[in-house]
Amino acid sequence: MYPNAYIEYLVHFHSDRDYFECHEILEEHWKQDGRNKGWLVLIQMAVAFYHYRRGNTSGALRLIRRARALLDEAQEMIRRLGLDDEALARLLDETARRITRGEPYESVELPIRDRSLYEQCQAACARRQLVWGQASDLANLDLVDKHRRRDRSDVVAAREQKKRAKAEGVGFPPPPPPA
């Protein structure tokens, strides 16, 4: 049985290509699951493809290379997650070459080797009326520039509250007495 967060990640990665959401979903699971490097490989891949699609090739290349290096340490977990670790390594290497050569972003499919995982993902897509394997909609700025366009008012408000509390000394221990 695979974690729901992982199924959600794969559905977003292969249907609506919402790599930002892939990162958000799996990062929370990664934190709860002991920060295993296998999850980090998948998180970094999603962020790399997000940057690649946006034209941030230096960020994309850096993250693809990090994911590739981590993959060597997380091969067993990647296999347990129903992926072909060798094919994934080739995919990351080829993506790095494409970025280095200045080739444009193209949607990719992760090498799922577990048929039951593939079928679970297909069923999840069908329930949501999503199309597995659909190419990314490069004209959809809400998808391509999601980190800039999403509502972050709650995050901004929390940061402002923290700044005010710090300025007022609320919640902080008093300074030590002078020596």
Legacy VTK file of the C-alpha trace (Angstrom):
# vtk DataFile Version 3.0
C-alpha trace
ASCII
DATASET POLYDATA
POINTS 179 float
0.000 0.000 0.000
1.334 3.382 -0.969
0.757 6.575 1.042
-2.051 8.796 -0.230
0.360 11.732 -0.478
2.481 9.735 -2.906
-0.532 8.845 -5.081
-1.519 12.529 -5.063
2.010 13.498 -6.070
1.996 11.078 -9.001
-1.456 12.190 -10.142
-0.423 15.858 -10.194
2.958 15.074 -11.756
1.391 13.148 -14.649
-1.970 14.865 -15.235
-2.269 18.565 -14.510
1.547 18.888 -14.180
1.145 20.962 -11.023
4.725 20.489 -9.848
4.310 23.158 -7.186
1.478 21.147 -5.658
3.586 17.972 -5.945
6.215 19.685 -3.809
3.670 20.908 -1.250
2.006 17.502 -0.881
5.154 15.444 -0.593
7.090 17.899 1.570
4.511 17.547 4.331
4.654 13.746 4.044
8.483 13.827 4.000
8.533 15.769 7.287
6.108 13.326 8.913
7.931 10.257 7.582
11.359 10.950 9.039
12.748 13.011 6.159
13.691 9.975 4.113
15.921 10.752 1.122
13.663 8.911 -1.313
10.911 11.458 -0.738
13.454 14.240 -1.139
14.458 12.908 -4.576
10.833 13.209 -5.700
10.362 16.640 -4.114
13.490 18.019 -5.766
12.436 16.570 -9.113
9.067 18.321 -8.927
10.686 21.647 -8.053
13.265 21.153 -10.816
10.541 20.601 -13.418
8.644 23.612 -12.056
11.740 25.782 -12.594
12.563 24.222 -15.962
9.062 24.926 -17.282
9.343 28.556 -16.084
12.698 29.030 -17.834
14.794 29.087 -14.662
17.320 26.664 -16.110
20.057 27.284 -13.548
17.694 26.445 -10.673
16.290 23.473 -12.565
19.722 22.077 -13.368
20.926 22.492 -9.780
17.892 20.599 -8.427
18.016 17.865 -11.077
21.648 17.247 -10.163
20.826 17.175 -6.445
17.988 14.729 -7.036
20.276 12.560 -9.158
22.960 12.488 -6.449
20.374 11.620 -3.778
18.932 8.889 -5.964
22.159 6.927 -5.591
21.587 6.947 -1.816
17.845 6.215 -2.026
17.648 3.505 -4.695
16.064 0.933 -2.399
13.295 3.263 -1.268
12.635 4.371 -4.849
12.193 0.684 -5.765
9.823 0.208 -2.787
7.834 3.149 -4.153
7.178 1.170 -7.314
9.551 3.107 -9.554
12.370 1.812 -11.733
15.413 3.429 -10.129
17.693 2.826 -13.126
15.196 4.326 -15.584
14.687 7.252 -13.201
18.451 7.852 -13.119
18.491 7.893 -16.940
15.541 10.316 -16.974
17.324 12.695 -14.596
20.581 12.453 -16.571
18.780 13.121 -19.857
16.862 16.042 -18.350
20.149 17.553 -17.127
21.581 17.192 -20.653
18.485 18.812 -22.198
18.722 21.742 -19.803
22.461 22.132 -20.443
21.887 22.143 -24.212
19.233 24.835 -23.815
16.387 22.603 -24.996
12.859 23.618 -23.977
10.883 21.969 -21.198
8.864 18.878 -22.100
6.527 16.936 -19.844
7.907 13.556 -18.779
6.557 10.393 -17.220
8.164 8.809 -14.211
9.081 5.149 -14.736
6.406 3.350 -12.726
7.119 -0.385 -12.702
4.436 -1.493 -10.225
1.252 -2.161 -12.203
-0.983 -1.793 -9.111
0.479 1.663 -8.408
-0.146 2.680 -11.995
-3.745 1.450 -11.746
-4.295 3.337 -8.452
-3.073 6.520 -10.126
-5.269 5.931 -13.174
-8.304 5.454 -10.923
-7.497 8.648 -9.002
-7.250 10.549 -12.299
-10.572 9.137 -13.497
-12.319 10.168 -10.255
-11.119 13.747 -10.804
-11.687 13.737 -14.540
-7.985 14.297 -15.200
-5.997 12.915 -18.111
-2.890 10.894 -17.256
0.086 11.779 -19.460
-1.350 15.068 -20.645
1.297 17.620 -21.641
1.724 20.670 -19.435
-0.355 23.713 -20.343
2.418 26.278 -20.797
-0.113 29.079 -21.318
-1.676 28.557 -17.874
0.083 31.202 -15.770
-1.744 30.072 -12.621
0.133 26.795 -13.059
3.436 28.026 -14.482
3.850 30.902 -11.994
1.923 29.365 -9.104
4.392 30.455 -6.432
3.792 34.098 -7.409
0.073 33.924 -8.023
-1.225 31.920 -5.060
-2.924 33.520 -2.062
-0.354 33.860 0.696
-2.223 36.337 2.880
-2.246 33.905 5.824
1.535 33.424 5.610
2.153 37.167 5.313
-0.147 37.871 8.287
1.639 35.261 10.433
5.030 36.778 9.574
3.820 40.270 10.430
2.430 39.061 13.747
5.752 37.396 14.559
7.653 40.616 13.691
5.384 42.701 15.907
5.752 40.246 18.790
9.524 40.311 18.420
9.605 44.110 18.319
7.462 44.239 21.447
9.486 41.514 23.156
6.414 39.313 23.544
7.182 35.629 23.871
10.924 36.156 24.189
12.974 35.702 27.369
14.274 38.898 28.957
17.878 39.816 28.173
20.481 38.674 30.717
21.406 41.212 33.422
24.501 43.310 32.730
27.721 41.799 33.984
LINES 1 180
179 0 1 2 3 4 5 6 7 8 9 10 11 12 13 14 15 16 17 18 19 20 21 22 23 24 25 26 27 28 29 30 31 32 33 34 35 36 37 38 39 40 41 42 43 44 45 46 47 48 49 50 51 52 53 54 55 56 57 58 59 60 61 62 63 64 65 66 67 68 69 70 71 72 73 74 75 76 77 78 79 80 81 82 83 84 85 86 87 88 89 90 91 92 93 94 95 96 97 98 99 100 101 102 103 104 105 106 107 108 109 110 111 112 113 114 115 116 117 118 119 120 121 122 123 124 125 126 127 128 129 130 131 132 133 134 135 136 137 138 139 140 141 142 143 144 145 146 147 148 149 150 151 152 153 154 155 156 157 158 159 160 161 162 163 164 165 166 167 168 169 170 171 172 173 174 175 176 177 178
